[in-house]
C-alpha cells in the first residue's frame, strides 16, 4: 500500500496537465529538477568543506555523482 498526501482529484488534474504539456516543457522541468538537486548537493558540500574553492566543491560533487571509477576515467585523477 502506498501512502500519499495528494488527493485522487489532484493527481488527476496533475496527470491532465502533464499530458497537455509539450515535450520541450517536460524536458525543461526535468533539467530544472536535476539542477536543483545539484545545487542542494553542492550546498551540503560547502557546509562540509567551508574552506573549499568552487572548483574543489564541483570536483567533490562530480566524484560523488559519477562514482570514483567513472570520475577517474573522465577527469584522470585531477587532485581536489
LINSUL-V130401 format. One record per residue. N is the residue number from 0. RES is the residue in one letter. SS is DSSP state (helix for helix, strand for strand, loop for the rest). BURIAL is + if it has 16 or more other ideal C-beta (glycine too) atoms within 10 Angstrom, else -. D_CENTER is the distance of its C-alpha to the mean C-alpha in Angstrom with 1 decimal. Layout:
# LINSUL-V130401
n & res & ss & burial & d_center
N & RES & SS & BURIAL & D_CENTER
N & RES & SS & BURIAL & D_CENTER
This chain:
# LINSUL-V130401
n & res & ss & burial & d_center
0 & X & loop & - & 27.6
1 & X & loop & - & 24.3
2 & X & loop & - & 24.3
3 & X & loop & - & 22.8
4 & X & loop & - & 23.5
5 & X & loop & - & 23.2
6 & X & loop & - & 26.6
7 & X & helix & - & 27.7
8 & X & helix & - & 28.7
9 & X & helix & - & 25.3
10 & X & helix & - & 23.6
11 & X & helix & - & 26.2
12 & X & helix & - & 25.6
13 & X & helix & - & 21.8
14 & X & helix & - & 22.7
15 & X & helix & - & 25.2
16 & X & helix & - & 23.0
17 & X & helix & - & 20.4
18 & X & helix & - & 23.5
19 & X & helix & - & 24.8
20 & X & loop & - & 21.7
21 & X & loop & - & 21.8
22 & X & helix & - & 19.7
23 & X & helix & - & 18.6
24 & X & helix & - & 17.5
25 & X & helix & - & 15.5
26 & X & helix & - & 13.7
27 & X & helix & - & 13.2
28 & X & helix & - & 11.7
29 & X & helix & - & 9.2
30 & X & helix & - & 8.3
31 & X & helix & - & 8.4
32 & X & helix & - & 6.0
33 & X & helix & - & 3.3
34 & X & helix & - & 5.2
35 & X & helix & - & 5.6
36 & X & helix & - & 3.0
37 & X & helix & - & 4.3
38 & X & helix & - & 7.4
39 & X & helix & - & 7.9
40 & X & helix & - & 7.7
41 & X & helix & + & 10.0
42 & X & helix & - & 12.1
43 & X & helix & - & 12.8
44 & X & helix & + & 13.8
45 & X & helix & - & 16.0
46 & X & helix & - & 17.6
47 & X & helix & - & 18.4
48 & X & loop & - & 19.7
49 & X & loop & - & 21.2
50 & X & loop & - & 23.4
51 & X & loop & - & 20.8
52 & X & loop & - & 20.6
53 & X & helix & - & 17.6
54 & X & helix & - & 18.1
55 & X & helix & - & 18.3
56 & X & helix & + & 15.1
57 & X & helix & - & 13.3
58 & X & helix & + & 15.2
59 & X & helix & + & 14.5
60 & X & helix & + & 10.7
61 & X & helix & + & 11.6
62 & X & helix & + & 14.0
63 & X & helix & - & 11.9
64 & X & helix & - & 9.2
65 & X & helix & - & 12.2
66 & X & loop & - & 14.8
67 & X & helix & - & 18.1
68 & X & helix & - & 19.9
69 & X & helix & - & 17.7
70 & X & helix & + & 17.0
71 & X & helix & - & 20.8
72 & X & helix & - & 21.5
73 & X & helix & - & 19.4
74 & X & helix & - & 20.3
75 & X & loop & - & 23.6
76 & X & loop & - & 23.3
77 & X & loop & - & 22.9
78 & X & loop & - & 23.7
79 & X & loop & + & 21.5
